[in-house]
Amino acid sequence: MKFFIDTANLAQIKEAEDMGILDGVTTNPSLMAKEGITGTDNILKHYVAICNLVAGDVSAEVIATDFEGMVKEGEALADLHEQIVVKLPMIKDGIKACKYFSDKGIKTNVTLVFSPGQALLAAKAGATYVSPFIGRLDDISTDGLNLIAEIRHIYDNYAFETQILAASVRHTMHIIDCAKLGADVMTGPLSSIEGLLKHPLTDSGLAKFLEDYKKGN
């Protein structure tokens, strides 16, 4: 399972990278705004800064909602750095743009996916990644993890190469459950990744080891 961090915060990205387990980064306009990054030039420079911090794919989202606009923005994003993945919305023109970029060998991430049918269309269009938002489904009392299972089943039926990128991951158990279901990638906050480190028996065991060491040294 690949681990992506969902943020535009360079310090958090570096912290995850320093752990040695980071495979990539996902961002979106909301995350950029959260870090106070505004204006096209500043946003583009920030994408490059992120690429310089990590070795893996970095999803950069288009703002346009029409085919021509997505193609123009996506090509500009792809030209920024070889690690850039063009992030497209799950709408008709987004699927058309996905096919366009796939035919050109440009990586894509179809985002805001909430149903198996949407995921199927994204795979048919050659998406590199598809991003089902499990946390947002949970928010409306719908089983987000079931969506991961359904997409996995469909993709396995037809050997689609599109990777399932579990998005809107809110906590550590989301990561564990997605790993059990066979999601290819998870993306979430640093806190959800660091939560995997924690167990009370690890803490108490280490404390005992150190206590015993001090007694004999």
FIRO-242608 format. One record per residue (C-alpha): residue number from 1; x negated, y, z negated; residue in one letter. Coordinates in Angstrom, 1 decimal. Last residue first. Layout:
N
+------+--------+--------+--------+------+
! resi !     xx !     yy !     zz ! resn !
+------+--------+--------+--------+------+
!  NUM !      X !      Y !      Z !    A !
...
+------+--------+--------+--------+------+
This chain:
217
+------+--------+--------+--------+------+
! resi !     xx !     yy !     zz ! resn !
+------+--------+--------+--------+------+
!  217 !  -24.0 !    0.5 !  -34.3 !    N !
!  216 !  -22.1 !   -2.4 !  -35.7 !    G !
!  215 !  -19.1 !   -0.6 !  -37.1 !    K !
!  214 !  -19.1 !    1.9 !  -34.2 !    K !
!  213 !  -18.6 !   -0.9 !  -31.7 !    Y !
!  212 !  -15.7 !   -2.4 !  -33.6 !    D !
!  211 !  -13.9 !    1.0 !  -33.5 !    E !
!  210 !  -14.7 !    1.5 !  -29.8 !    L !
!  209 !  -13.2 !   -2.0 !  -29.0 !    F !
!  208 !  -10.2 !   -1.3 !  -31.2 !    K !
!  207 !   -9.5 !    2.1 !  -29.5 !    A !
!  206 !   -9.8 !    0.4 !  -26.1 !    L !
!  205 !   -7.3 !   -2.3 !  -27.0 !    G !
!  204 !   -4.9 !    0.3 !  -28.4 !    S !
!  203 !   -5.0 !    2.4 !  -25.3 !    D !
!  202 !   -4.8 !   -0.6 !  -22.9 !    T !
!  201 !   -2.0 !   -2.1 !  -25.0 !    L !
!  200 !    0.0 !    1.2 !  -24.7 !    P !
!  199 !   -0.1 !    1.1 !  -20.9 !    H !
!  198 !   -0.9 !    4.0 !  -18.6 !    K !
!  197 !   -2.9 !    4.0 !  -15.4 !    L !
!  196 !    0.2 !    3.7 !  -13.2 !    L !
!  195 !    1.4 !    7.0 !  -14.6 !    G !
!  194 !   -1.5 !    8.7 !  -12.8 !    E !
!  193 !    0.3 !    8.0 !   -9.5 !    I !
!  192 !    3.6 !    9.4 !  -10.7 !    S !
!  191 !    1.9 !   12.5 !  -12.2 !    S !
!  190 !    0.0 !   13.2 !   -9.0 !    L !
!  189 !    3.3 !   13.8 !   -7.3 !    P !
!  188 !    4.7 !   11.5 !   -4.6 !    G !
!  187 !    4.0 !    9.7 !   -1.4 !    T !
!  186 !    4.2 !    6.0 !   -1.0 !    M !
!  185 !    3.0 !    4.0 !    2.0 !    V !
!  184 !    3.6 !    0.6 !    3.6 !    D !
!  183 !    6.8 !   -0.1 !    1.7 !    A !
!  182 !    6.9 !   -3.9 !    1.0 !    G !
!  181 !    9.8 !   -4.2 !   -1.4 !    L !
!  180 !    7.5 !   -5.0 !   -4.3 !    K !
!  179 !    5.4 !   -1.9 !   -3.5 !    A !
!  178 !    8.5 !    0.2 !   -3.4 !    C !
!  177 !    9.5 !   -1.0 !   -6.8 !    D !
!  176 !    6.1 !   -0.3 !   -8.3 !    I !
!  175 !    5.9 !    3.2 !   -6.8 !    I !
!  174 !    9.5 !    4.1 !   -7.9 !    H !
!  173 !    8.5 !    2.8 !  -11.3 !    M !
!  172 !    5.8 !    5.5 !  -11.5 !    T !
!  171 !    8.1 !    8.5 !  -11.1 !    H !
!  170 !    9.9 !   10.8 !   -8.6 !    R !
!  169 !    9.1 !    9.4 !   -5.1 !    V !
!  168 !   10.7 !   11.7 !   -2.7 !    S !
!  167 !    9.1 !    9.7 !    0.1 !    A !
!  166 !    8.6 !    6.0 !    0.8 !    A !
!  165 !    6.5 !    6.0 !    4.0 !    L !
!  164 !    7.6 !    2.9 !    6.0 !    I !
!  163 !    5.0 !    2.5 !    8.7 !    Q !
!  162 !    6.1 !    2.3 !   12.4 !    T !
!  161 !    4.6 !   -0.8 !   13.9 !    E !
!  160 !    7.9 !   -2.4 !   14.7 !    F !
!  159 !    7.7 !   -6.2 !   14.6 !    A !
!  158 !   11.4 !   -6.6 !   15.6 !    Y !
!  157 !   12.8 !   -8.4 !   12.6 !    N !
!  156 !   10.1 !   -7.0 !   10.3 !    D !
!  155 !   11.2 !   -3.5 !   11.1 !    Y !
!  154 !   14.8 !   -4.3 !   10.3 !    I !
!  153 !   14.1 !   -6.0 !    7.0 !    H !
!  152 !   11.7 !   -3.3 !    5.9 !    R !
!  151 !   14.3 !   -0.7 !    6.7 !    I !
!  150 !   16.9 !   -2.5 !    4.6 !    E !
!  149 !   14.6 !   -2.9 !    1.7 !    A !
!  148 !   13.6 !    0.7 !    1.7 !    I !
!  147 !   17.2 !    1.7 !    1.9 !    L !
!  146 !   17.9 !   -0.5 !   -1.1 !    N !
!  145 !   15.3 !    1.5 !   -3.0 !    L !
!  144 !   17.3 !    4.7 !   -2.6 !    G !
!  143 !   20.4 !    3.2 !   -4.3 !    D !
!  142 !   23.0 !    6.0 !   -4.0 !    T !
!  141 !   24.1 !    7.9 !   -7.1 !    S !
!  140 !   23.6 !   11.3 !   -5.5 !    I !
!  139 !   20.2 !   12.0 !   -7.1 !    D !
!  138 !   19.1 !    8.4 !   -6.3 !    D !
!  137 !   19.5 !    9.3 !   -2.6 !    L !
!  136 !   17.2 !   12.3 !   -3.2 !    R !
!  135 !   14.7 !   10.1 !   -4.9 !    G !
!  134 !   14.6 !    7.6 !   -2.1 !    I !
!  133 !   13.8 !   10.0 !    0.8 !    F !
!  132 !   13.1 !    7.7 !    3.7 !    P !
!  131 !   10.0 !    8.9 !    5.6 !    S !
!  130 !    9.2 !    7.1 !    8.8 !    V !
!  129 !    5.6 !    7.0 !    9.9 !    Y !
!  128 !    3.8 !    6.5 !   13.2 !    T !
!  127 !    7.0 !    7.2 !   15.1 !    A !
!  126 !    7.3 !    5.4 !   18.4 !    G !
!  125 !   10.7 !    6.6 !   19.5 !    A !
!  124 !   12.2 !    3.2 !   18.8 !    K !
!  123 !   10.8 !    3.4 !   15.3 !    A !
!  122 !   12.5 !    6.7 !   14.7 !    A !
!  121 !   15.7 !    5.4 !   16.0 !    L !
!  120 !   15.6 !    2.4 !   13.6 !    L !
!  119 !   14.8 !    4.7 !   10.7 !    A !
!  118 !   17.9 !    6.8 !   11.4 !    Q !
!  117 !   20.0 !    3.6 !   11.6 !    G !
!  116 !   18.6 !    2.4 !    8.3 !    P !
!  115 !   19.9 !    5.6 !    6.6 !    S !
!  114 !   18.5 !    8.6 !    4.7 !    F !
!  113 !   15.6 !    9.8 !    6.7 !    V !
!  112 !   14.5 !   13.4 !    6.0 !    L !
!  111 !   11.2 !   13.0 !    7.8 !    T !
!  110 !    9.9 !   11.5 !   11.0 !    V !
!  109 !    6.1 !   11.4 !   10.7 !    N !
!  108 !    4.1 !   11.6 !   13.9 !    T !
!  107 !    0.7 !   10.7 !   15.3 !    K !
!  106 !   -0.3 !   12.1 !   18.6 !    I !
!  105 !   -1.1 !    9.5 !   21.3 !    G !
!  104 !    0.5 !   11.5 !   24.1 !    K !
!  103 !    3.4 !    9.0 !   24.5 !    D !
!  102 !    4.0 !    9.2 !   20.7 !    S !
!  101 !    4.1 !   13.0 !   20.9 !    F !
!  100 !    6.9 !   13.0 !   23.5 !    Y !
!   99 !    8.8 !   10.2 !   21.7 !    K !
!   98 !    8.7 !   12.1 !   18.4 !    C !
!   97 !    9.8 !   15.3 !   20.2 !    A !
!   96 !   12.9 !   13.5 !   21.5 !    K !
!   95 !   13.5 !   12.1 !   18.0 !    I !
!   94 !   13.2 !   15.5 !   16.6 !    G !
!   93 !   15.6 !   16.9 !   19.3 !    D !
!   92 !   18.2 !   14.4 !   18.1 !    K !
!   91 !   17.6 !   15.1 !   14.4 !    I !
!   90 !   15.5 !   13.4 !   11.8 !    M !
!   89 !   13.0 !   16.2 !   11.3 !    P !
!   88 !    9.5 !   16.1 !   12.6 !    L !
!   87 !    6.1 !   15.9 !   10.8 !    K !
!   86 !    3.1 !   16.0 !   13.1 !    V !
!   85 !    0.2 !   14.0 !   11.6 !    V !
!   84 !   -3.0 !   16.0 !   11.3 !    I !
!   83 !   -6.2 !   14.0 !   10.8 !    Q !
!   82 !   -7.7 !   15.1 !   14.1 !    E !
!   81 !   -7.6 !   18.7 !   13.0 !    H !
!   80 !   -6.0 !   22.0 !   14.1 !    L !
!   79 !   -5.0 !   20.8 !   17.6 !    D !
!   78 !   -2.3 !   18.6 !   16.1 !    A !
!   77 !   -0.7 !   21.6 !   14.5 !    L !
!   76 !   -0.7 !   23.6 !   17.7 !    A !
!   75 !    0.8 !   20.6 !   19.6 !    E !
!   74 !    3.4 !   20.3 !   16.9 !    G !
!   73 !    4.4 !   23.9 !   17.0 !    E !
!   72 !    4.9 !   23.9 !   20.8 !    K !
!   71 !    6.6 !   20.5 !   20.9 !    V !
!   70 !    8.9 !   21.4 !   18.0 !    M !
!   69 !    9.9 !   24.7 !   19.7 !    G !
!   68 !   10.6 !   23.0 !   23.0 !    E !
!   67 !   12.7 !   20.3 !   21.3 !    F !
!   66 !   14.8 !   22.6 !   19.1 !    D !
!   65 !   14.7 !   22.6 !   15.3 !    T !
!   64 !   11.5 !   24.6 !   14.8 !    A !
!   63 !    9.7 !   24.6 !   11.4 !    I !
!   62 !    7.2 !   21.8 !   12.1 !    V !
!   61 !    5.8 !   19.9 !    9.2 !    E !
!   60 !    2.1 !   19.0 !    8.7 !    A !
!   59 !    1.4 !   15.4 !    7.5 !    S !
!   58 !   -2.2 !   14.8 !    6.6 !    V !
!   57 !   -3.7 !   11.4 !    7.5 !    D !
!   56 !   -6.8 !   10.2 !    5.7 !    G !
!   55 !  -10.3 !   11.3 !    4.8 !    A !
!   54 !   -9.4 !   14.0 !    2.3 !    V !
!   53 !  -10.7 !   17.4 !    1.2 !    L !
!   52 !  -11.4 !   18.8 !    4.6 !    N !
!   51 !   -8.0 !   17.9 !    5.8 !    C !
!   50 !   -6.5 !   19.9 !    3.0 !    I !
!   49 !   -8.5 !   23.0 !    4.0 !    A !
!   48 !   -7.4 !   22.5 !    7.6 !    V !
!   47 !   -3.7 !   22.5 !    6.4 !    Y !
!   46 !   -4.4 !   25.6 !    4.4 !    H !
!   45 !   -5.8 !   27.5 !    7.4 !    K !
!   44 !   -2.6 !   26.7 !    9.3 !    L !
!   43 !   -0.4 !   28.0 !    6.3 !    I !
!   42 !   -2.5 !   31.2 !    6.1 !    N !
!   41 !   -2.1 !   31.9 !    9.8 !    D !
!   40 !    1.6 !   31.2 !    9.8 !    T !
!   39 !    2.4 !   33.5 !    6.8 !    G !
!   38 !    3.0 !   32.2 !    3.3 !    T !
!   37 !    1.0 !   30.1 !    0.8 !    I !
!   36 !    2.2 !   30.9 !   -2.7 !    G !
!   35 !    1.6 !   27.4 !   -3.9 !    E !
!   34 !    5.4 !   26.7 !   -4.2 !    K !
!   33 !    5.8 !   28.2 !   -0.7 !    A !
!   32 !    3.5 !   25.5 !    0.7 !    M !
!   31 !    5.5 !   22.8 !   -1.1 !    L !
!   30 !    8.8 !   24.1 !    0.2 !    S !
!   29 !    7.4 !   24.3 !    3.8 !    P !
!   28 !    6.3 !   20.6 !    3.7 !    N !
!   27 !    3.3 !   18.6 !    2.7 !    T !
!   26 !    2.2 !   15.0 !    2.8 !    T !
!   25 !   -1.4 !   13.9 !    2.0 !    V !
!   24 !   -3.5 !   10.9 !    2.7 !    G !
!   23 !   -5.2 !    7.7 !    1.5 !    D !
!   22 !   -6.0 !    8.5 !   -2.1 !    L !
!   21 !   -7.4 !    5.8 !   -4.3 !    I !
!   20 !  -10.9 !    7.0 !   -5.1 !    G !
!   19 !  -10.0 !    8.8 !   -8.3 !    M !
!   18 !  -11.8 !   11.8 !   -6.9 !    D !
!   17 !   -9.2 !   12.0 !   -4.1 !    E !
!   16 !   -6.4 !   12.3 !   -6.6 !    A !
!   15 !   -8.2 !   15.1 !   -8.4 !    E !
!   14 !   -9.1 !   16.8 !   -5.1 !    K !
!   13 !   -5.4 !   16.7 !   -4.0 !    I !
!   12 !   -4.3 !   18.1 !   -7.4 !    Q !
!   11 !   -6.8 !   21.0 !   -7.1 !    A !
!   10 !   -5.8 !   21.7 !   -3.5 !    L !
!    9 !   -2.1 !   22.1 !   -4.3 !    N !
!    8 !   -0.1 !   21.6 !   -1.2 !    A !
!    7 !    1.7 !   18.5 !   -2.6 !    T !
!    6 !    3.0 !   15.1 !   -1.9 !    D !
!    5 !    0.1 !   12.7 !   -2.6 !    I !
!    4 !   -0.4 !    9.7 !   -0.4 !    F !
!    3 !   -1.1 !    6.2 !   -1.6 !    F !
!    2 !   -1.3 !    3.4 !    0.9 !    K !
!    1 !    0.0 !    0.0 !    0.0 !    M !
+------+--------+--------+--------+------+
